[in-house]
Amino acid sequence: MNSKFLIICMFVFFYECDAQPVKSGVMSREAALNDLAIIRKSMEEVHPGLNRFGQESGFKNTYDFVRQAIERRDSISSIAFFRMVNPLFAKVKCGHLKFFPPMKDFPFYYHQQNILPLIVRFDDQMRLLIVKSIDPAFIGNYIETIDGRDVASVLTILRANMFIDGDIQASADAQIQQYFGAWYADFIQENAVFELVLKDSSGLGKQVTVNGIATDDWKKLNDTFKDLPAENALTFKNDSVAYLRIAHFYATSNKAFVKFLNESFEAIDQKKVQQLIIDVRGNEGGNDVLGKELYARIARNEFRYYDHIEVVARHKKDITYRRLAHIPNFAGLATLFIKKQKDGRLFWKKHQNLGSHLPKKNAYKGDVTFLVDGLSYSVTSEFLAVAKSESRGKFIGTESGGAYAGNNSGTFIILKLPGSKFDVGLPVAAYYSAVKPAQIPARGIIPDVQVLPTTTDLLRGEDAVLNFVLQQLNATTSNF
């Protein structure tokens, strides 16, 4: 039994024996077990990457443990079921897999009127720093304990509940700090009032009691702390350095995004830029075709983007619980483009990113620096993987959120569980990037230089990663 499985077992035991879940939304043991059986069967029939990283045995072992825990109960509440089953989904190691209880605002599923009134970030020593708070006196302090539980054990629980590709902890930590209050409410919280132990920069500790706030108030507080520009834009740091911020791979239309790229690279060409910085931190994806469009504008040679796309379910009749599922209307037509290989595997053959591609006319051929973090995910990680494989530039920041070798995404089947009424979003296609083999398949794009913000950077609103790159470029390009 591996250590990760032991952690899952500990969570199930805690929520079975010690938690005091909400009384509403209670379902019978039989209904919960039926939902659990539907989850396993549908996962095996639909999910294209259930054993992509050798994780299938861990999923099955955790499934058995959760099933046995439910069997010992007469009934189970909505929140207890969610807290038991969510780590089971996380064992699939697929960031595109989603498990949703009935909700108003993602990811604020539970305790929506009593959210921890803090915004936090990890500093360069992986301490949980308060950067915004309802009480300004808390800003600049580190969280030591919450409701008697030390922060290390809190993070252990949250990490085991994050949906990530492979074994990319940078992705889990990026998600945790992004919505810390919500995740704490979803997976740990029991009360509306919080007992905290905080420590200041001198090491002095203090115990405080704080009341929770409503979801909307938490969002307003979060809006006062912005990490990165939220929109795509091109700026010039000086006559030779261009900064291209790609915050997302979507727009009102693909044409609008392509127009932005065309105008940006025309300006880069006219400026005779020698150094291009492409910042995709916090970019969780969008339209996969647009990732290839961006790479075509920095490609030096002909390139491949996707190697192949694989599925496991070809027809609706292949899905046992299809009556519970929302399946896209075009699914029937799509089967025309699924071809069985000699080994029996099913490949999707129609996608613009398959095959070989040429650089765009007047593509930028100079030096490129990529700014990356744990939220650089999905389409973004596909783009970065090809750039890394083609040795197209330097990567600065932290490990990407998406796996280097590809992901499971594309079209989704939405399954409505009859007992809990929860929704399960199952990706149906496994995308394999056309890249050199990965040394560690379950990891993301590893940066050439890891840069983490210090406490001072975070409290001053300084961009440590961008500042590092600009200092290096200003000092000497040859030594960078």
C-alpha positions in Angstrom: 0.0 0.0 0.0 1.7 3.3 -1.1 1.8 6.5 1.0 -0.7 8.4 -1.2 -3.3 5.6 -0.7 -2.7 5.8 3.0 -3.4 9.5 3.0 -6.7 8.9 1.1 -7.7 6.2 3.7 -7.0 8.7 6.5 -9.3 11.2 4.9 -12.1 8.7 4.5 -11.7 7.6 8.1 -11.8 11.2 9.4 -14.9 12.1 7.5 -16.7 8.9 8.4 -16.0 9.1 12.1 -15.3 12.6 13.3 -16.9 15.1 10.9 -20.3 16.6 11.5 -21.7 17.1 8.0 -24.7 19.2 7.1 -28.1 17.6 7.6 -29.6 18.5 4.3 -29.1 16.4 1.2 -28.9 13.1 3.0 -29.2 9.9 0.9 -29.4 6.3 1.7 -26.4 3.9 1.8 -27.9 2.1 -1.3 -28.2 5.3 -3.3 -24.6 6.3 -2.4 -23.3 2.8 -3.4 -25.2 3.0 -6.7 -23.7 6.4 -7.5 -20.3 4.9 -6.7 -20.8 1.9 -9.0 -21.9 4.3 -11.8 -18.8 6.3 -11.3 -16.5 3.3 -11.7 -18.3 1.8 -14.7 -18.5 5.1 -16.5 -14.8 5.9 -15.8 -13.7 2.5 -17.3 -15.9 2.9 -20.4 -15.3 6.6 -21.2 -12.2 8.0 -19.7 -9.3 7.7 -22.2 -6.4 8.0 -19.8 -7.4 5.9 -16.8 -4.0 4.2 -16.8 -2.0 6.8 -18.7 0.4 7.2 -15.8 0.0 3.7 -14.3 -2.6 5.1 -11.9 -5.5 2.6 -12.5 -4.6 0.3 -9.6 -4.5 3.2 -7.2 -7.9 4.3 -8.4 -9.3 0.8 -7.9 -7.8 0.4 -4.4 -9.2 3.7 -3.3 -12.6 2.9 -4.8 -12.7 -0.3 -2.7 -11.8 1.6 0.4 -14.5 4.2 -0.2 -17.1 1.6 -1.0 -16.4 -0.2 2.3 -16.6 3.0 4.2 -20.0 3.8 2.8 -21.2 0.2 3.4 -20.7 0.8 7.2 -23.2 3.7 7.1 -27.0 3.7 7.0 -27.0 7.0 5.2 -24.6 9.7 4.1 -24.9 13.5 3.7 -24.1 15.4 0.5 -20.9 16.9 1.9 -19.7 13.7 3.4 -20.2 11.9 0.1 -18.4 14.7 -1.7 -15.4 14.6 0.7 -15.1 10.8 0.4 -15.4 10.5 -3.4 -13.5 13.6 -4.6 -10.1 12.1 -3.6 -11.1 9.0 -5.6 -11.5 11.2 -8.7 -8.2 12.9 -8.0 -6.5 9.5 -8.1 -7.2 9.4 -11.9 -4.5 12.1 -12.2 -6.4 14.0 -14.9 -6.8 17.8 -14.5 -9.8 17.9 -17.0 -11.9 15.4 -15.0 -14.4 17.3 -12.9 -16.7 16.3 -10.1 -19.4 18.9 -9.3 -22.0 18.9 -6.5 -25.0 21.2 -7.1 -23.5 24.6 -6.9 -24.0 28.3 -7.5 -20.4 29.5 -7.9 -17.3 27.3 -8.7 -15.6 26.2 -6.6 -17.6 27.4 -3.6 -19.6 24.3 -3.0 -20.2 24.3 0.8 -20.3 26.9 3.6 -20.9 29.6 1.1 -21.8 32.1 3.7 -18.9 31.4 5.9 -15.7 31.5 3.9 -12.3 32.0 5.5 -11.8 35.8 5.0 -8.2 35.6 3.8 -6.3 35.6 0.4 -3.1 33.6 0.6 -0.1 32.9 -1.5 2.9 30.6 -1.1 6.2 32.4 -0.8 9.6 31.1 -1.8 9.9 29.0 1.3 6.4 27.5 0.7 4.9 29.3 3.7 1.3 30.2 3.4 1.4 34.0 3.5 -1.7 36.2 4.1 -1.6 38.9 1.3 -5.2 40.2 1.8 -7.6 40.1 4.7 -10.7 41.6 6.1 -8.5 42.6 9.0 -5.5 44.4 7.7 -3.5 43.4 10.8 -3.3 39.8 9.5 -1.6 40.8 6.2 2.1 39.7 6.2 1.5 36.9 8.7 1.9 33.2 7.9 -0.8 30.7 8.8 0.4 28.1 11.3 -2.8 26.3 12.2 -6.5 26.5 11.4 -9.0 25.1 13.8 -6.3 23.2 15.7 -4.9 21.5 12.5 -1.4 22.5 11.5 -1.1 24.0 8.0 1.0 21.0 6.8 -1.8 18.6 7.4 -4.3 21.1 5.8 -2.2 21.2 2.7 -1.9 17.4 2.6 -5.7 17.1 2.5 -6.1 19.8 -0.1 -3.4 18.5 -2.4 -5.1 15.0 -2.4 -8.3 16.7 -3.6 -6.9 18.8 -6.5 -7.5 17.6 -10.0 -4.1 17.6 -11.7 -2.3 16.0 -14.6 0.0 13.2 -13.4 2.2 14.1 -10.4 2.5 17.9 -10.9 2.4 19.3 -7.4 3.0 22.8 -8.8 -0.5 22.5 -10.3 -2.0 21.5 -7.0 -0.3 24.3 -5.1 -1.3 26.9 -7.7 -4.9 25.8 -7.4 -4.8 25.7 -3.6 -3.6 29.3 -3.3 -6.0 30.5 -6.0 -9.1 29.4 -4.1 -7.8 28.5 -0.6 -10.9 29.7 1.3 -13.2 27.8 -1.0 -11.2 24.5 -0.9 -10.9 24.7 2.9 -14.7 25.1 3.1 -15.3 22.2 0.6 -13.0 19.6 2.1 -12.2 20.4 5.8 -14.4 23.2 7.3 -17.0 22.4 9.9 -17.7 25.7 11.6 -18.6 29.3 10.7 -15.9 30.7 13.0 -12.2 30.0 12.6 -9.5 29.7 15.2 -6.2 30.6 13.7 -2.6 30.6 14.9 -0.5 33.2 12.9 3.2 33.9 12.9 4.8 37.1 11.9 8.1 37.6 10.1 10.0 37.7 13.4 8.6 34.3 14.4 6.2 35.7 17.0 2.9 33.7 17.1 -0.6 34.8 18.0 -4.0 33.1 18.2 -7.0 34.9 16.7 -10.7 34.2 16.1 -12.3 35.3 12.9 -15.8 35.0 11.4 -16.4 33.7 7.9 -17.6 35.9 5.0 -20.0 35.2 2.1 -18.7 34.0 -1.2 -19.4 37.4 -2.9 -17.4 39.2 -0.2 -14.5 36.8 -0.6 -14.5 37.4 -4.4 -14.4 41.2 -3.8 -11.5 40.7 -1.4 -9.7 38.6 -3.9 -10.2 41.2 -6.6 -8.0 43.6 -4.5 -5.1 41.3 -5.1 -4.1 40.7 -8.8 -1.2 38.5 -9.7 -1.1 39.0 -13.5 -2.7 40.9 -16.3 -6.0 39.3 -17.2 -6.1 40.1 -20.9 -3.9 39.3 -23.9 -1.6 42.2 -24.8 1.7 43.2 -26.4 4.0 45.8 -24.8 7.6 46.7 -25.4 9.9 46.9 -22.4 12.5 48.7 -24.6 13.4 48.9 -28.3 14.8 45.3 -28.3 12.5 43.5 -25.8 8.9 42.6 -26.4 6.5 41.3 -23.7 3.6 39.2 -25.1 1.0 38.4 -22.5 -1.1 35.5 -23.4 -3.6 35.3 -20.6 -6.0 32.9 -22.4 -6.5 31.0 -25.6 -10.0 32.2 -26.4 -11.7 35.3 -27.8 -15.0 36.3 -29.2 -13.9 34.2 -32.1 -10.8 32.4 -33.4 -10.5 35.1 -36.0 -10.2 37.8 -33.2 -7.4 35.9 -31.6 -5.6 35.3 -34.9 -6.0 39.0 -35.7 -4.4 39.8 -32.3 -1.5 37.5 -33.1 -1.0 38.9 -36.6 -1.0 42.5 -35.4 1.3 41.6 -32.5 3.9 39.8 -34.6 3.8 42.5 -37.3 4.7 45.0 -34.6 7.4 42.8 -33.3 8.9 42.4 -36.8 8.7 46.2 -37.4 10.5 46.9 -34.1 13.3 44.4 -35.0 12.9 42.8 -31.6 15.8 40.8 -30.4 14.2 39.3 -27.2 10.6 38.1 -27.0 9.0 37.2 -23.6 5.9 35.1 -23.8 4.0 35.1 -20.5 1.5 32.2 -20.2 1.4 32.1 -16.4 -2.2 31.7 -15.1 -3.3 30.7 -18.6 -5.6 27.7 -18.0 -6.3 27.1 -21.8 -9.0 27.7 -24.3 -9.2 26.6 -28.0 -6.5 24.1 -28.8 -6.1 25.3 -32.4 -5.0 28.7 -31.1 -2.0 27.2 -29.2 -0.7 25.9 -32.5 -1.4 29.2 -34.1 0.8 30.9 -31.6 3.6 28.4 -32.0 3.5 28.8 -35.8 4.5 32.4 -35.3 7.7 31.5 -33.4 8.6 28.2 -35.2 12.0 28.1 -36.9 11.3 25.0 -38.9 8.4 22.7 -40.0 6.9 21.1 -36.9 4.3 18.6 -35.6 2.0 19.5 -32.8 -0.2 16.5 -32.0 1.1 13.0 -32.5 -2.3 11.3 -32.1 -5.6 11.5 -30.3 -7.1 8.4 -28.7 -10.6 7.5 -27.5 -12.1 4.4 -25.8 -15.8 4.9 -26.4 -16.8 5.0 -30.0 -20.7 4.8 -29.9 -23.3 5.8 -27.4 -24.2 2.2 -27.0 -20.7 1.6 -25.5 -21.8 3.7 -22.5 -23.8 1.7 -20.0 -25.3 4.7 -18.2 -25.9 6.8 -21.3 -29.5 7.6 -20.1 -27.9 9.5 -17.2 -25.4 11.4 -19.5 -25.5 14.5 -21.6 -23.7 13.5 -24.8 -22.9 16.2 -27.4 -25.3 16.2 -30.4 -22.4 15.8 -32.9 -21.3 12.5 -31.2 -22.9 10.3 -33.8 -21.3 12.1 -36.7 -18.0 12.2 -34.9 -17.7 8.4 -35.1 -17.0 8.7 -38.8 -13.6 10.1 -37.9 -12.7 7.4 -35.4 -10.5 4.7 -36.9 -9.5 1.4 -35.3 -5.8 0.6 -35.4 -4.3 -2.8 -35.9 -3.8 -3.2 -32.2 -7.5 -2.4 -31.5 -6.9 1.2 -30.3 -9.3 3.9 -31.5 -7.8 7.1 -32.9 -9.6 10.3 -33.7 -8.3 11.3 -37.1 -9.8 14.8 -37.8 -8.1 17.7 -36.1 -6.3 20.7 -37.4 -3.4 20.2 -35.0 -2.5 16.7 -36.5 0.1 16.4 -39.2 2.9 18.7 -40.1 2.8 22.5 -40.0 5.0 25.3 -41.4 6.0 28.5 -39.7 3.9 31.5 -40.5 5.4 33.9 -43.0 7.8 36.3 -41.2 7.6 34.1 -38.1 9.8 35.5 -35.3 13.1 33.7 -35.3 14.9 35.5 -32.4 15.3 34.5 -28.8 12.3 33.6 -26.7 11.7 33.4 -23.0 8.6 31.6 -21.7 7.1 32.6 -18.3 5.4 29.5 -16.8 3.5 28.5 -13.7 1.3 25.8 -12.2 -1.8 27.3 -13.8 -0.2 27.1 -17.3 -2.5 24.3 -18.3 -4.3 22.4 -21.1 -3.8 24.3 -24.4 -1.1 26.3 -22.8 0.9 23.3 -21.7 0.5 21.8 -25.2 2.0 24.9 -26.7 4.8 24.9 -24.1 5.5 21.2 -24.6 6.2 21.7 -28.4 8.3 24.8 -27.7 10.3 22.8 -25.1 10.7 19.8 -27.4 11.9 22.1 -30.2 14.4 23.8 -27.9 12.7 27.1 -28.8 13.8 29.1 -25.7 14.3 29.4 -22.0 11.6 28.5 -19.5 11.4 30.6 -16.3 9.0 30.3 -13.3 7.7 27.0 -12.0 6.6 23.7 -13.5 3.7 23.9 -15.8 0.2 22.8 -14.7 -0.3 20.5 -17.7 1.7 17.4 -18.5 4.4 17.6 -21.1 3.2 14.5 -22.9 -0.4 15.7 -23.4 -3.7 15.6 -21.6 -7.2 14.1 -21.6 -9.7 16.7 -22.8 -11.6 17.5 -26.0 -15.4 16.8 -25.9 -16.9 16.0 -22.5 -19.7 13.7 -21.4 -21.6 15.1 -18.4 -23.0 12.4 -16.2 -25.8 13.1 -13.6 -25.6 10.8 -10.6 -29.1 9.8 -9.6 -28.6 9.6 -5.8 -26.4 12.6 -5.0 -27.5 14.6 -8.1 -23.8 15.5 -8.6 -22.4 16.0 -12.1 -19.3 14.3 -13.4 -17.5 15.7 -16.4 -15.6 13.0 -18.3 -13.2 14.0 -21.1 -13.5 11.5 -24.0 -10.2 12.1 -25.8 -6.5 11.5 -24.9 -4.2 14.0 -26.7 -0.6 13.0 -27.2 1.8 15.8 -28.1 4.3 15.3 -30.8 7.3 15.8 -28.6 10.5 14.1 -27.7 10.0 11.4 -25.0 9.6 12.6 -21.5 12.1 11.5 -18.9 9.2 11.5 -16.3 5.9 11.1 -18.2 3.8 12.2 -15.2 5.4 15.6 -15.0 4.9 18.9 -16.7 7.3 21.3 -18.5 10.2 21.8 -16.0 11.6 25.4 -16.0 15.2 26.0 -16.8 15.3 28.4 -13.9 12.8 28.2 -11.0 11.8 31.6 -9.6 9.5 31.9 -6.6 8.2 35.1 -5.1 9.6 36.2 -1.7 7.3 37.5 1.0 8.5 41.0 0.1 7.6 40.5 -3.5 4.1 39.3 -2.7 3.4 42.1 -0.2 4.7 44.8 -2.5 2.9 43.4 -5.6 6.2 42.8 -7.4 6.4 40.3 -10.3 9.4 38.3 -9.3 9.5 36.1 -12.4 9.3 39.0 -14.9 11.7 41.1 -12.9 14.2 38.3 -12.9 14.0 37.9 -16.7 14.3 41.6 -17.4 17.3 41.9 -15.1 19.0 39.1 -16.8 18.3 40.5 -20.3 19.4 43.9 -19.3 22.6 42.6 -17.7 23.8 40.4 -20.6 22.0 38.3 -23.2 25.0 36.1 -23.8 25.0 34.9 -20.2 21.3 34.2 -20.0 
